[in-house]
Every structure is written in structure tokens, then in C-alpha cells.
């Protein structure tokens, strides 16, 4: 049962359709940042771009830290470096999530119509 669940997750993650959708979403968000004419549209575009970039960065850092842990062969310095990478990835992703939450809180509190993260 767990193997079928994991195979379904791997199939969804490794699907080229999702990679194409992510690529088009990021390129569309970059285009929105470049073409924004006023401050609310620039903020919206930056927030929409930061979410996928933050998730991709966190996943890449976790993979890098995992590789370092596997190849450390018990070396305490390499293990410590991998732990620091994981800690920094979690802190960075948390900061991105908290900044988006703060933007949403400000938008809902002040009823700003232009901010739509």
C-alpha cells in the first residue's frame, strides 16, 4: 500500500506536464514583473513569483543537504554542514511564507484592493 502511494506521488512529481506548467507559470510571473506599470501590480507579480521560486529553492537545498549527509561517510564536519543547509532552507522558506502571510494580513486589515497575493 505504501509503495503504491509513493509510486503515485513520484508519478505526479516526475510528470513532464507539471514541469511544463511550473515553467510557464514562472516565465509568466517574470513577464508580469517586467511589464508591471504601478506599485500594486509589481507587488502582486513579485509575490506570485516568490512562491514557486521559494519552493524550488527549498527542495533543491534539501536535496543538496541529503546528498551531503549520504556522502559524508561519518565525517562530522560534512554532517554539520548538511544540518546547517537544512536549517537555512527551513528558515528561508519560513521567511517567504511569513512575508506572504503579512502581506495578506495587511491587505485584509486595510482593505487594499490592489494587493492580491
Secondary structure, 3 states (H helix, E strand, C coil): CHHHHHHHHHHHHCCHHHHHHHHHHHHHHHHHHHHCCCHHHHHHHHHHHHHHHHHHHHHHHHHHHHHHHHHCCCCHHHHHHHHHHHHHHHHHHHHHHHHHHHHHHHHHHHCCCCCCC
